[in-house]
Amino acid sequence: MTTIATAPEQLIAESRTRIDAIDDRIIGLIQERMAVSTVIQDARIASGGRRVHLSREMEVLSHWSDALGKPGTALAMTLLELCRGRV
């Protein structure tokens, strides 16, 4: 016997599919950000600088906090940690 999905069940399933697609895009963007960050770090080190630029990280934290509040700060910290690589 085949069950026909009700409207709420279908809406939930379709919305979850959209969320999964959005998550895949976010993961791809984070991976892209990590690669760009590596380029910056390598250039900074090659020119005699430090890998991590703390004032820049504070700018990033502020930007995320302004956009998303306290959870944005936590998200930005995780993002910065991912993009720093091994310190």
C-alpha positions in Angstrom: 0.0 0.0 0.0 1.4 3.4 -1.0 1.0 6.3 1.3 0.4 9.7 -0.2 2.5 12.4 1.5 0.4 15.0 3.2 1.1 18.7 2.4 3.1 19.4 5.6 5.2 16.2 5.1 5.9 17.2 1.5 6.8 20.7 2.5 9.1 19.5 5.3 10.8 17.0 2.9 11.3 19.7 0.2 12.5 22.2 2.7 15.1 19.7 4.1 16.3 19.1 0.6 16.8 22.8 0.2 18.6 23.0 3.5 20.9 20.1 2.4 21.7 22.0 -0.8 22.4 25.2 1.1 24.6 23.4 3.5 26.6 21.9 0.5 27.1 25.4 -0.8 28.2 26.8 2.6 30.7 23.9 2.9 32.0 24.7 -0.6 32.4 28.4 0.3 34.2 27.5 3.5 36.6 25.3 1.6 37.2 28.1 -0.9 37.8 30.6 2.0 40.3 28.1 3.5 42.2 28.0 0.3 42.3 31.8 -0.1 43.4 32.1 3.5 46.2 29.7 2.8 47.4 31.9 -0.1 47.4 34.9 2.2 49.2 33.2 5.0 51.9 31.8 2.6 52.4 35.3 1.1 52.6 36.9 4.5 55.1 34.3 5.8 57.2 34.6 2.6 57.5 38.3 3.1 58.7 37.9 6.7 55.4 38.4 8.4 53.4 36.3 10.8 50.8 33.7 9.6 48.0 35.1 11.8 47.1 38.8 11.7 45.1 39.4 14.9 43.7 42.8 14.0 42.3 41.3 10.8 40.7 38.5 12.8 39.1 41.1 15.1 37.6 42.8 12.0 36.2 39.4 10.8 34.8 38.7 14.3 33.1 42.1 14.4 31.7 41.7 10.9 30.0 38.4 11.8 28.9 39.6 15.2 27.3 42.7 13.6 25.5 40.5 11.1 24.4 37.6 13.4 24.9 38.6 17.0 26.6 36.4 19.6 26.1 33.2 17.6 27.8 35.0 14.7 30.9 35.5 16.8 31.0 31.8 17.7 30.6 30.9 14.1 33.4 33.3 13.0 35.7 31.8 15.7 35.1 28.4 14.2 35.6 29.7 10.7 38.9 31.4 11.7 40.1 28.3 13.3 39.4 26.3 10.2 41.2 28.8 8.0 44.3 29.2 10.2 45.4 25.7 9.7 47.9 24.4 12.1 49.4 27.3 14.1 
